[in-house]
Amino acid sequence: MIMTRKQQIVTAFLAVLIVASVMSMPHPTDMKREHPATRASGTVATAPSVTAENNHEQVKDLTYN
């Protein structure tokens, strides 16, 4: 596909803009890390208990209100 001169200029401008914006982002190693005084402790979720399924005749039909 051949682009017109205007499309080439706009594409080049957008490419330069994207590269410049990525270059201006701070690198993760440049950021000062804050070390919390206490460590956060997580909880481990347990598996849900197995429940017996309802009998087919006991299940209410929710198709119609």
N, C-alpha and C positions, 0 to 999 in steps of 0.2 A: 504494500500500500504506500503510495506516494503522498507525503504531506506537503501542504503549501508552506510558503516561507513564513507566514504568520503562525501557523501551527508549530513549526520548528522552533520559532523564537519563544513561543509560550511554553512549549515542552522543556526547552533548555532553562528558562527562567524558573519553572516549577521544580526542576531537578536540582538547580542550585539552591533554591529555597529549602527544599527538603534536606539536602546534605548539610546546609548551614544550621538548620534547626537541630539536627541530630548531633552535630559537632558542639553546639552550645549547651547541650544537656550535661549536667554534672555526672561524672563517672562515679559508680558506687564506692570505689576505693577513696575518692576524694571527700566523700561525706563523712562528717564526724559521727561516729556511732555512740549512742547513749547506752551505757550498760546499766540495767536496773539493779537496784540494791538487793532485791530478792528475786528469786526465780519463780516464774509462774508455773504452777503445777496443774496439769490437765487431768481429767478423769477419763477413764476408759469405759465406753458404753458397753453394756452387756447385750447379748442377743435377746430379742423378745421371746417370751415364753410361748410355747406351743399351745394353741387353744383348739378345742374340738370344733369342727365345722358344723354349721346348722344343717338340720335335715332339709331336704329339698322342698318338702311341703310347707315347712315353717318359714321359708324365706319369703318376704313380702315383695310383691311385684311393684317396682317403682317406675314402671314405664308410663303409667297413666296416673294423674293426680286425682 
